[in-house]
Amino acid sequence: MKWAGRSRVALAVGAIVSAFTASGCFGGPPPPPPPPSECAGTSSASASAQSQPIPPDQARDEARAAAAQSPVRTPDGKIPLVTVEQGSGGVPEATQTRVSSPDEAGAVAEQRASSESVVAVEIDKPVRATITDPLRNQQWALDNVHFENAWATTNGSGATVAVVDTGVLATHEDLNGQVLTGQRFVSGGGATDTTDDNGHGTHVAGIIGAAANNGKGIAGAAPGVKILPVKVLDSTGRGFASDVANGITWAAANGADVINLSLGGDFSSAEETAVQTARNNGGVVVVAAAGNDGQKGNTVSYPGNFPEAIAVGGTQNDNSHAAYSTSCPYVDLAAPGGSASGGSSTQVLSTLPSSGCQICSPSGYGAISGTSMATPHVSAAAALVHEAHSAFTPVQICTQLIRTAFDLGSAGKDNDFGYGLIQPDTAVGPTMATGPSCP
């Protein structure tokens, strides 16, 4: 839905656009602890039971199957095979061998097992410091969509994501050092003044690129990326399509690899040309919100409806379709957008300015919902794929995302989820997945 009490109006000077935030609630109770069933009955029995050497043919088959099923890859795109051998005195020793295929994994495991000392075969698992970020346990979106597993391959370092929005608070503790010098296209302020006097853009930027493992606040989905702020919306979260178009064009010409558009309005020729040029000529992935009109007639929203943009619908914390999220054939992918209320346990927690804006939080963090929040998750995923597959074109990046998505709703592409929920840990895998292609 648009901002309360406002509607999109076509004026002679240009089409009005607005940020897609369904609602906001700051603070709120932390998520409930995991139900007992998630932990009940777990033990190390499976590990301790495996004390006898594995026959070579069994080791080969286990390694081959594990390598075929696991999405984990090393930074150089290899499969990290681990063999555990009982050394002298019964002391176990784990050895990682980077292999290129399941068949190679099987061959290595078989050869190692011929020594009659291999007691376990598996694919190595990514780990992270448990202290990490104080609010990470409230980020259900990162639990539902396994971004952190993708970081074993890349955290997005080297990629630039343009946040075409209300500006970004560059001095926020979780964004400090992550934000580049951007450009302003709304009236007032200097050309490089991208101060966020609304809060929406800072929230979007935090979802994408908040620093991870810094002991502060939250973790971004692609914490290695740089954020390029482009201010096209004013303090009320509204603006004109002409400014959005100029912002897209500027971002594409100034280093953006991905452009995030958590906004929408009516059809605009200026926007259409800018989106087409950015993707087809500038080599930039354009990601846009599908819209928040799911309960208001599913009005078509642009730039989401342009074929060159990846249109994103919102899911709730149980992976169901968010009622506010526009349901239309142009929806390509789904990502966490949160429910319309409920605090951080059901909405999306991210960075916010603490003062001087429409959407502020004294703590510097707050929970909001909307396809505005779903969109940056896909932008982050696109940035990860961009870095994992440097030769991929924007169309190939889009194709990889839809081919690796987890199908939700009706089988195949549907109006609620598109091709499904993004799976960045699979999308950064070493090869192009098979399936449908983006236009």
C-alpha positions as CSV (number, residue, x, y, z in Angstrom):
1,M,0.0,0.0,0.0
2,K,1.1,3.6,-0.5
3,W,1.6,6.1,2.3
4,A,-1.5,6.5,4.4
5,G,-4.0,9.0,3.0
6,R,-2.1,9.3,-0.3
7,S,-2.7,8.0,-3.8
8,R,-0.8,8.0,-7.0
9,V,-1.8,10.9,-9.2
10,A,-0.6,11.5,-12.8
11,L,0.4,15.1,-13.3
12,A,1.5,16.9,-16.4
13,V,5.0,17.2,-15.1
14,G,5.5,13.5,-14.5
15,A,4.2,10.4,-12.7
16,I,4.3,10.3,-9.0
17,V,6.0,7.3,-7.4
18,S,6.2,6.2,-3.8
19,A,8.1,3.9,-1.5
20,F,6.5,0.5,-0.9
21,T,6.4,0.1,2.8
22,A,3.3,-1.7,4.2
23,S,3.7,-0.6,7.8
24,G,6.3,0.0,10.5
25,C,6.7,-1.1,14.1
26,F,9.9,-0.3,16.0
27,G,11.3,-2.5,18.7
28,G,8.7,-5.1,19.6
29,P,9.3,-8.4,21.4
30,P,12.2,-10.7,20.2
31,P,11.1,-13.9,18.3
32,P,10.0,-16.8,20.5
33,P,12.6,-19.5,21.2
34,P,12.7,-22.5,18.8
35,P,10.1,-25.1,19.6
36,P,11.4,-28.1,21.6
37,S,11.0,-30.4,18.5
38,E,13.9,-28.6,16.8
39,C,16.4,-29.7,19.4
40,A,14.7,-32.6,21.2
41,G,16.4,-35.9,20.8
42,T,19.5,-34.5,19.1
43,S,22.9,-35.9,20.1
44,S,26.3,-36.8,18.8
45,A,25.3,-40.4,18.5
46,S,25.7,-40.5,14.7
47,A,29.3,-39.2,15.0
48,S,30.3,-41.5,17.9
49,A,28.7,-44.5,16.3
50,Q,31.0,-44.2,13.3
51,S,34.2,-45.5,14.8
52,Q,34.9,-48.3,12.3
53,P,36.8,-47.7,9.0
54,I,34.5,-47.2,6.0
55,P,35.1,-49.5,3.0
56,P,36.4,-47.8,0.0
57,D,33.3,-48.3,-2.1
58,Q,31.1,-47.0,0.6
59,A,33.3,-43.9,1.1
60,R,33.2,-43.3,-2.7
61,D,29.4,-43.5,-2.8
62,E,28.9,-41.3,0.3
63,A,31.3,-38.7,-1.0
64,R,29.7,-38.6,-4.5
65,A,26.2,-38.3,-3.1
66,A,27.1,-35.6,-0.6
67,A,29.0,-33.6,-3.2
68,A,26.0,-33.8,-5.6
69,Q,23.5,-32.5,-2.9
70,S,25.5,-29.8,-1.1
71,P,25.5,-26.2,-2.4
72,V,28.6,-25.3,-0.4
73,R,31.5,-24.1,-2.5
74,T,34.9,-22.6,-1.7
75,P,35.8,-19.1,-3.0
76,D,37.4,-20.7,-6.1
77,G,34.2,-22.6,-6.8
78,K,35.4,-26.0,-5.7
79,I,33.5,-28.6,-3.5
80,P,35.2,-28.8,-0.1
81,L,35.3,-32.6,0.6
82,V,36.3,-33.6,4.1
83,T,37.6,-37.1,5.1
84,V,38.1,-37.9,8.7
85,E,40.8,-40.4,9.5
86,Q,41.7,-42.1,12.8
87,G,45.3,-41.4,13.4
88,S,47.7,-43.0,15.9
89,G,46.3,-43.3,19.3
90,G,42.8,-42.9,17.9
91,V,43.1,-39.2,17.4
92,P,40.9,-38.1,14.5
93,E,42.2,-35.8,11.8
94,A,40.0,-34.0,9.3
95,T,41.4,-33.2,5.9
96,Q,39.7,-30.9,3.4
97,T,40.2,-31.6,-0.3
98,R,38.8,-29.2,-2.9
99,V,37.4,-31.1,-5.8
100,S,35.6,-30.1,-9.0
101,S,32.8,-32.6,-9.3
102,P,30.9,-35.4,-7.4
103,D,32.8,-38.0,-9.3
104,E,36.2,-36.5,-8.3
105,A,34.9,-36.4,-4.7
106,G,34.1,-40.1,-4.9
107,A,37.5,-41.0,-6.4
108,V,39.4,-39.0,-3.7
109,A,37.3,-40.6,-0.9
110,E,37.8,-44.1,-2.3
111,Q,41.5,-43.6,-2.5
112,R,41.7,-42.3,1.0
113,A,39.6,-45.1,2.4
114,S,41.9,-47.7,0.9
115,S,44.2,-47.0,3.9
116,E,41.5,-48.4,6.1
117,S,41.6,-45.4,8.4
118,V,38.7,-43.2,7.1
119,V,35.8,-43.2,9.5
120,A,33.7,-40.3,8.0
121,V,33.1,-38.5,4.7
122,E,31.3,-35.3,4.3
123,I,31.2,-31.9,2.6
124,D,32.7,-29.1,4.8
125,K,30.2,-26.7,6.5
126,P,30.5,-22.9,6.7
127,V,30.8,-21.6,10.3
128,R,30.7,-18.1,11.8
129,A,31.5,-16.6,15.1
130,T,28.5,-17.0,17.5
131,I,28.8,-13.5,19.0
132,T,28.4,-11.8,15.5
133,D,25.7,-9.1,15.7
134,P,23.5,-8.5,18.7
135,L,20.2,-8.3,16.7
136,R,21.0,-11.2,14.4
137,N,18.7,-13.5,16.3
138,Q,15.8,-11.3,15.3
139,Q,16.5,-11.5,11.6
140,W,14.3,-14.4,10.6
141,A,14.7,-13.4,7.0
142,L,18.3,-14.6,7.1
143,D,17.2,-17.9,8.6
144,N,14.5,-18.5,5.9
145,V,16.9,-17.4,3.1
146,H,20.3,-18.9,3.6
147,F,22.5,-15.9,2.7
148,E,25.2,-16.8,5.2
149,N,25.8,-20.1,3.5
150,A,26.5,-18.2,0.3
151,W,29.2,-16.2,2.1
152,A,31.4,-19.3,1.9
153,T,31.7,-18.4,-1.8
154,T,31.3,-14.6,-1.7
155,N,29.9,-11.9,0.6
156,G,29.5,-9.5,-2.3
157,S,32.8,-7.8,-1.9
158,G,33.5,-5.9,-5.1
159,A,29.9,-5.3,-6.0
160,T,28.1,-2.0,-5.9
161,V,24.3,-1.8,-5.3
162,A,22.6,1.5,-6.0
163,V,19.7,2.2,-3.6
164,V,17.4,4.6,-5.6
165,D,15.3,5.8,-2.8
166,T,15.0,8.4,0.0
167,G,18.7,8.6,0.6
168,V,20.9,6.6,3.0
169,L,22.3,7.5,6.4
170,A,26.0,6.9,5.6
171,T,27.1,7.5,9.2
172,H,24.9,4.7,10.7
173,E,27.0,2.4,12.9
174,D,26.1,-0.6,10.7
175,L,26.6,1.2,7.4
176,N,29.7,3.4,8.2
177,G,32.3,2.7,5.5
178,Q,29.8,0.8,3.3
179,V,28.2,3.8,1.6
180,L,29.7,5.6,-1.4
181,T,29.2,9.2,-2.5
182,G,25.9,9.3,-4.3
183,Q,23.6,11.8,-6.1
184,R,20.5,13.7,-5.3
185,F,17.7,14.3,-7.8
186,V,14.9,15.7,-5.7
187,S,14.8,19.5,-5.0
188,G,16.9,21.0,-2.2
189,G,20.4,20.3,-1.0
190,G,23.5,19.8,-2.9
191,A,24.0,17.4,-5.8
192,T,25.8,14.9,-3.6
193,D,23.6,15.4,-0.5
194,T,21.8,12.1,-0.1
195,T,20.7,12.7,3.5
196,D,17.8,10.4,4.4
197,D,15.1,12.6,5.8
198,N,12.6,9.8,5.6
199,G,14.3,6.6,6.8
200,H,13.0,4.2,4.0
201,G,16.3,4.2,2.0
202,T,18.4,3.5,5.1
203,H,16.2,0.6,6.0
204,V,16.6,-0.8,2.5
205,A,20.4,-0.2,2.5
206,G,20.8,-2.1,5.8
207,I,19.0,-5.2,4.5
208,I,21.4,-5.3,1.6
209,G,24.8,-4.3,3.0
210,A,24.9,-3.7,6.8
211,A,28.2,-4.9,8.2
212,A,28.3,-8.4,9.5
213,N,30.2,-9.8,12.5
214,N,31.1,-6.3,13.7
215,G,29.3,-6.7,17.1
216,K,26.7,-4.1,16.2
217,G,23.1,-4.3,15.3
218,I,22.2,-6.6,12.3
219,A,23.9,-8.4,9.4
220,G,23.2,-7.4,5.8
221,A,22.4,-10.1,3.3
222,A,25.5,-9.2,1.2
223,P,27.7,-7.4,3.8
224,G,30.6,-7.0,1.5
225,V,28.9,-4.8,-1.1
226,K,29.1,-1.0,-1.3
227,I,25.9,1.0,-1.3
228,L,25.5,3.8,-3.8
229,P,22.8,6.1,-2.6
230,V,20.6,7.9,-5.1
231,K,18.0,10.2,-3.6
232,V,14.9,10.4,-5.8
233,L,12.2,10.5,-3.1
234,D,11.5,13.3,-0.6
235,S,10.9,13.2,3.2
236,T,7.4,11.8,2.7
237,G,8.7,9.0,0.6
238,R,7.2,10.4,-2.6
239,G,8.7,11.8,-5.8
240,F,8.4,11.8,-9.6
241,A,9.2,9.2,-12.2
242,S,11.5,11.6,-14.1
243,D,13.7,11.8,-11.0
244,V,13.7,8.0,-10.7
245,A,14.6,7.7,-14.4
246,N,17.5,10.1,-14.0
247,G,18.6,8.3,-10.9
248,I,18.7,5.0,-12.6
249,T,20.7,6.4,-15.5
250,W,23.1,8.1,-13.2
251,A,23.6,4.9,-11.1
252,A,24.2,2.8,-14.2
253,A,26.9,5.3,-15.4
254,N,28.6,5.6,-12.0
255,G,29.5,2.0,-11.1
256,A,26.3,0.3,-10.1
257,D,26.2,-3.5,-10.7
258,V,22.7,-3.8,-9.3
259,I,20.0,-1.1,-8.9
260,N,17.4,-1.5,-6.2
261,L,14.0,0.1,-6.7
262,S,11.8,-0.3,-3.7
263,L,9.2,2.1,-5.1
264,G,6.5,2.2,-7.7
265,G,3.9,4.1,-9.6
266,D,2.1,4.3,-12.9
267,F,3.7,3.7,-16.3
268,S,6.4,6.1,-17.3
269,S,8.2,6.2,-20.6
270,A,11.2,7.9,-19.0
271,E,11.5,5.1,-16.4
272,E,11.0,2.4,-19.1
273,T,13.8,3.9,-21.2
274,A,16.1,4.2,-18.2
275,V,15.5,0.6,-17.1
276,Q,16.0,-0.8,-20.6
277,T,19.2,1.2,-21.1
278,A,20.7,0.3,-17.7
279,R,20.2,-3.4,-18.2
280,N,20.7,-3.8,-22.0
281,N,23.5,-1.2,-22.5
282,G,24.9,-0.7,-19.0
283,G,25.1,-4.3,-17.9
284,V,23.2,-3.6,-14.7
285,V,20.8,-5.9,-12.9
286,V,17.6,-3.9,-12.1
287,V,15.4,-5.2,-9.2
288,A,12.0,-3.6,-8.4
289,A,9.2,-4.0,-6.0
290,A,6.1,-5.8,-7.3
291,G,3.9,-3.4,-5.2
292,N,1.8,-3.4,-2.1
293,D,-1.7,-3.5,-3.8
294,G,-2.5,-7.2,-3.0
295,Q,-5.5,-6.1,-0.9
296,K,-6.4,-3.2,-3.2
297,G,-7.1,-4.8,-6.6
298,N,-3.5,-5.8,-7.5
299,T,-2.8,-2.7,-9.4
300,V,0.0,-3.1,-11.8
301,S,3.1,-1.2,-10.7
302,Y,6.1,0.2,-12.6
303,P,9.0,-0.2,-12.8
304,G,8.3,-3.7,-11.5
305,N,6.1,-4.5,-14.5
306,F,8.9,-3.7,-17.0
307,P,10.3,-7.0,-18.5
308,E,13.8,-5.8,-17.9
309,A,13.3,-5.5,-14.2
310,I,13.2,-8.4,-11.7
311,A,9.9,-7.9,-9.9
312,V,9.8,-9.0,-6.3
313,G,6.8,-10.1,-4.2
314,G,6.8,-10.4,-0.4
315,T,6.7,-13.5,1.9
316,Q,6.0,-13.7,5.6
317,N,8.1,-15.3,8.2
318,D,6.4,-18.7,7.6
319,N,7.2,-18.3,3.8
320,S,3.5,-17.7,3.0
321,H,2.4,-15.0,0.6
322,A,2.1,-11.6,2.3
323,A,-1.5,-10.4,1.8
324,Y,-0.4,-6.8,0.9
325,S,2.0,-8.1,-1.8
326,T,0.7,-7.5,-5.4
327,S,-0.2,-10.7,-7.1
328,C,0.3,-10.4,-10.8
329,P,1.9,-12.3,-13.7
330,Y,4.9,-10.0,-13.8
331,V,6.1,-11.2,-10.3
332,D,9.4,-13.0,-10.9
333,L,10.7,-13.9,-7.4
334,A,9.7,-13.8,-3.8
335,A,11.7,-12.7,-0.8
336,P,11.1,-11.9,2.9
337,G,8.9,-8.8,3.2
338,G,7.3,-9.5,6.5
339,S,3.7,-9.4,7.8
340,A,1.8,-6.1,8.1
341,S,2.4,-6.0,11.9
342,G,4.0,-7.7,14.7
343,G,7.5,-6.2,15.3
344,S,10.8,-7.9,14.5
345,S,9.4,-11.4,15.0
346,T,7.3,-11.1,11.9
347,Q,8.5,-7.9,10.1
348,V,11.9,-7.2,8.6
349,L,14.5,-5.7,11.0
350,S,17.0,-3.3,9.6
351,T,18.8,0.0,10.0
352,L,17.1,3.4,10.5
353,P,18.1,6.9,11.3
354,S,17.6,7.8,15.0
355,S,16.2,11.3,14.3
356,G,15.4,13.9,11.7
357,C,13.2,11.6,9.5
358,Q,9.6,10.3,9.0
359,I,10.5,6.7,9.9
360,C,13.0,6.9,12.8
361,S,13.9,4.7,15.7
362,P,15.9,6.0,18.7
363,S,17.9,2.7,18.7
364,G,18.9,3.1,15.1
365,Y,17.0,-0.1,14.2
366,G,13.4,-0.9,13.4
367,A,11.1,-3.5,11.9
368,I,9.0,-2.6,8.8
369,S,7.2,-4.7,6.2
370,G,6.4,-4.4,2.5
371,T,7.7,-5.4,-0.9
372,S,10.2,-2.6,-0.3
373,M,11.8,-4.9,2.2
374,A,11.6,-8.0,-0.1
375,T,13.3,-6.2,-3.0
376,P,16.7,-5.6,-1.3
377,H,16.9,-9.2,-0.4
378,V,16.8,-10.0,-4.2
379,S,19.2,-7.2,-4.9
380,A,21.7,-8.7,-2.4
381,A,21.3,-12.1,-4.0
382,A,21.9,-10.6,-7.4
383,A,25.1,-8.9,-6.1
384,L,26.3,-12.3,-4.7
385,V,25.7,-14.0,-8.0
386,H,27.4,-11.1,-9.8
387,E,30.6,-11.7,-7.8
388,A,30.4,-15.5,-7.9
389,H,29.9,-15.5,-11.7
390,S,31.8,-12.4,-12.9
391,A,31.1,-13.3,-16.6
392,F,27.3,-13.5,-16.2
393,T,25.2,-10.9,-18.0
394,P,22.2,-9.3,-16.2
395,V,19.9,-11.7,-18.0
396,Q,22.1,-14.7,-16.9
397,I,22.1,-13.4,-13.3
398,C,18.3,-13.1,-13.4
399,T,18.1,-16.6,-14.9
400,Q,20.3,-18.1,-12.3
401,L,18.1,-16.6,-9.5
402,I,14.8,-17.9,-11.0
403,R,16.3,-21.3,-11.8
404,T,17.6,-21.9,-8.2
405,A,14.5,-20.4,-6.5
406,F,12.5,-22.7,-4.1
407,D,9.1,-23.2,-5.7
408,L,6.3,-22.0,-3.4
409,G,2.5,-21.9,-4.1
410,S,1.3,-23.5,-7.3
411,A,3.8,-25.6,-9.2
412,G,5.9,-23.5,-11.4
413,K,5.6,-19.8,-11.9
414,D,2.6,-18.2,-10.3
415,N,1.3,-14.7,-9.5
416,D,2.1,-14.7,-5.8
417,F,5.7,-16.0,-5.7
418,G,6.8,-15.8,-9.3
419,Y,9.3,-18.7,-9.7
420,G,9.7,-19.0,-5.9
421,L,11.7,-17.9,-2.9
422,I,15.3,-16.9,-3.6
423,Q,18.0,-19.4,-2.7
424,P,21.3,-17.4,-2.9
425,D,23.4,-20.2,-1.4
426,T,22.5,-22.4,-4.4
427,A,22.6,-19.5,-6.9
428,V,26.3,-18.8,-6.2
429,G,27.1,-22.5,-7.1
430,P,29.8,-23.0,-9.7
431,T,27.6,-23.7,-12.7
432,M,24.5,-22.3,-14.4
433,A,21.4,-24.1,-13.2
434,T,18.9,-25.5,-15.7
435,G,15.4,-24.4,-16.2
436,P,13.5,-21.3,-17.5
437,S,15.2,-18.1,-18.6
438,C,14.6,-14.5,-18.0
439,P,13.5,-12.3,-21.0
